[in-house]
Amino acid sequence: MNRRELLASMPWLAASLGAPVSGAGVKSRFRTAICAYSFRDALKNKSMTYEDLVRLASDLDVDGLDLTVYWFPNTSDEFLMPLRRAAYKMGVDIYSISISTDMCKPPGDTRDAEVAKVKGWVDAAAKLGAGHIRVFGGHVPKGSTEADAATWCADTLKVCAEYSSGKGVILGLENHGGITERAETIIQIVKKVDSPWVGINLDTGNFDRDGYNQIEMCVPYAVNVQVKVDIRVEAGKPEKQDWGRIAAMLAKGGYRGYLALEYEDKEDPASVMPRLMSELTKIARKYTA
């Protein structure tokens, strides 16, 4: 077997040696996950704990958890360490946490406070063994331009990434309205940060229109993917997402990583999660085989 034949048979080796590799020739590797936000009501009213969620993920044969932190009682070792231990014992990866941020802040005390908050959550993520944090960009402040806000967001994110890189934690900027409402703007921000520790937390249900095209634009920058039940192709007209179509886009674009279900519909998540995760698992395994 000559070098050309060897590289053709093992695309990953070609990539490591600097040879061009098409997306179609690269094997995908998807893992399934549940976003804690799917169980927001139960977590908020304390009828479910985060350890209960770990147990559910294990029972459903789900690979990982993206833990929305809004209902953490605190970030002390007394809370975080038992949670990490429970996940390990049940064979579930706490690979990500999701926090709320507003990075569209000019230089000053308000931005400094936002950076300090992110740093605190980076420390908590590292203790949990999570390699990723979902962050929000925020909204354009009154009296400011979108260009200014995008620059402030990138500058803030860059400072946060300088800290998170030292802890081995990637920051995923989510397309979540505001400054990140459109694919081209969130891509612009990520490019401006220019850090291997920053990418896009791609939420497949958050674009307000032209969903599939905007998702496809973001795929090369995706470091985590949160899938939802609905998508909007036309503004104001939700329709059921085609997870197979989205998985094909991700595979073609070379994405490897988690597909985390964030359930926001009206049915009881405890009753629909087994069916939805079974469907998502079949798709993930198809593109991992």
Buried (B, 14 or more C-beta within 10 A) or exposed (E): EEEEEEBBEEBEEBBEEEEEBEBEBBEBEBBBBBBBBBBBEBBEEEEBBBBBBBBBBBEBEBBBBBBBBEBBEEBEEEBBEEBBEBBEEBEBBBBBBBBBBBBBBBEEEEBEEBBEBBBEBBBBBBBBBBBBBBBBBBBBBEEEEBEBBBBBBBBBBBBBBEBBBEBEBBBBBBBBBBBBBBBEBBBBBBEBBEBEBBBBBBBBBBBBBBBBEBBBBBBBBBBBBBBBBBBBEEEEEBEEBEBEEBBBBBBBBBBBBBBBBBBEEEEEBEEBBEEBBEEBBEBBEBBBE
